[in-house]
Amino acid sequence: MSQFESRQTQLKLDTDEGWVVQVYGSNRRLLCVLEPSHGWIFLIGCGVGLLLSVIWINIARYSPPLEPTSPTESPALQVD
């Protein structure tokens, strides 16, 4: 016990730990935990999705149409 008593616990604010969000239900049970890695993965996914959408739009804009659409039949009513 002397070793335990000789140690003094010091409350120290460690800013390197990050953050954790814990979500509890109405019956006080832990539903999920969100850690900093979840936030970084979400932001990376948003960035990759945005990059892919910009690339897709640019490719679609500058690519020629697959088949030229030409009318095969003349319209039924022609107004002069």
N, C-alpha and C positions, 0 to 999 in steps of 0.2 A: 504494500500500500504506500510505502514511502516514495516509490518512484512515481506512482500516480499522483500523489499529493504534491510532489515537487514540480511537476509540469503545470504550468499555468496556461490556461486556454486564452488565447488572444483573438479577439474578433478582428479579422483583417478583410478589407474589401479587395477582392481580387478581380480586376477588370479584364483579365485575359480569359475568363471562363465563358463569356458570351451570355446568351439568354436562353431560356427554356419556357415554352408556353404549355401549361397543362390544362386540359379541358376535362371538366367533371360533369357528370350527369346530375339529374335532380335528386337521385338517391345517393349522392356523394361517392360514386364510383368513378374511377379514372377511365375516361373514354379514349383519349389519345394524347400524345406528347409531341410537340413540334420543337425541333432543335434547330440551331443555326444552319446545319447542313441542309435541312429541308428548304429553308429560305434560299440558300445559294443555288440549290438544284432547280427550284422554281424559277429563279431569275435567269439561269442559264437556259432553261427550256423556253422561256419567253423570248430570249435573244435569238436562239436557234430558229424558233418558229417565225419570228419576224424576218430573219435573214432568208429563210426558205421561201416565204411569201413574196419578198421583193425579187428574188431570183426568178421565181415562177412567173410573176407578172412581166418581168423584162423578157423572158424567153417567149412567152405567149404573144407579146406585142410585136416582136421582130421576126417571128416565124411566119412563113407564107401559109395561106389556108391549104388544107389538105385536098379539097376538091373544089374547083370553081363551080359555083352554082349558076347554071344558065337555064333559062326557061326552055323546055322541050316542046311545049304546046303554046300556041298563041291564045290569048285570052278569048273567052267566049263572046264578049261584047266589046266591040271597038267603036269608040265615039270619035267622029271626025270633027 
